[in-house]
Amino acid sequence: MNTDWMNQGKCRELARDVFFPRDGMGLSAAQKICAECPVSKRCLEYALENHIGHGIWGGCSERERRRILRRRRDLQTVTVG
């Protein structure tokens, strides 16, 4: 998988800890940064495809990514079934 897009991420300008928050305030701060990032969609897809279970990726927390994956599975089941 090509990861050249990572060099364009706003996260490259900040400390890693920003994207691994320990509270809701940290989550909101990271999500605001991701909202302005030119590669946030690619970042989110990367995390989903690679089942990354920690940190903020593409503006989504671990819990949000699990929900996205669950919805996608449910949609595939409905489409196939």
C-alpha positions as CSV (number, residue, x, y, z in Angstrom):
1,M,0.0,0.0,0.0
2,N,1.3,3.4,-1.0
3,T,1.7,5.7,2.0
4,D,3.2,8.7,0.3
5,W,0.1,10.7,1.3
6,M,1.2,10.6,4.9
7,N,3.8,13.3,4.1
8,Q,1.0,15.7,3.5
9,G,-0.8,15.1,6.8
10,K,-1.2,18.0,9.3
11,C,-0.2,15.5,12.0
12,R,3.4,15.6,10.7
13,E,3.7,19.2,12.1
14,L,2.6,18.1,15.6
15,A,3.6,15.9,18.5
16,R,2.3,12.3,18.2
17,D,0.7,12.6,21.6
18,V,-1.9,14.9,20.1
19,F,-3.4,12.0,18.2
20,F,-3.4,9.6,21.1
21,P,-5.4,11.6,23.6
22,R,-6.4,10.4,27.0
23,D,-9.6,12.4,27.4
24,G,-12.5,14.0,25.5
25,M,-10.8,17.4,25.3
26,G,-7.8,15.8,23.5
27,L,-10.1,14.0,21.2
28,S,-11.8,17.2,20.1
29,A,-8.5,18.9,19.6
30,A,-7.2,16.1,17.3
31,Q,-10.5,16.0,15.4
32,K,-10.3,19.8,14.7
33,I,-6.8,19.3,13.2
34,C,-7.9,16.4,11.1
35,A,-10.9,18.4,9.8
36,E,-8.5,20.8,8.1
37,C,-6.1,18.1,6.9
38,P,-6.0,17.5,3.1
39,V,-5.4,13.7,3.5
40,S,-7.9,12.9,6.3
41,K,-10.0,10.7,4.1
42,R,-7.0,8.6,3.0
43,C,-5.8,8.5,6.6
44,L,-9.2,7.1,7.8
45,E,-9.3,4.5,5.0
46,Y,-5.7,3.5,5.9
47,A,-6.7,3.0,9.5
48,L,-9.8,1.0,8.6
49,E,-8.0,-1.2,6.1
50,N,-5.2,-2.0,8.5
51,H,-7.5,-2.4,11.5
52,I,-5.6,0.2,13.6
53,G,-7.1,0.0,17.0
54,H,-5.7,3.1,18.7
55,G,-5.3,6.8,18.2
56,I,-7.1,9.3,16.0
57,W,-6.9,8.6,12.3
58,G,-8.8,10.7,9.7
59,G,-10.6,12.5,12.5
60,C,-12.1,9.3,14.0
61,S,-11.5,7.6,17.3
62,E,-11.1,3.9,17.8
63,R,-14.8,3.6,18.7
64,E,-15.9,5.6,15.6
65,R,-13.8,3.4,13.3
66,R,-15.3,0.3,14.8
67,R,-18.8,1.7,14.1
68,I,-17.8,2.5,10.5
69,L,-16.5,-1.1,9.9
70,R,-19.6,-2.6,11.5
71,R,-21.9,-0.4,9.2
72,R,-19.9,-1.5,6.2
73,R,-20.2,-5.1,7.1
74,D,-23.9,-4.7,7.7
75,L,-24.3,-3.0,4.3
76,Q,-22.4,-5.8,2.6
77,T,-24.6,-8.4,4.3
78,V,-27.8,-6.6,3.1
79,T,-26.4,-6.1,-0.4
80,V,-25.3,-9.8,-0.8
81,G,-28.2,-11.3,1.1
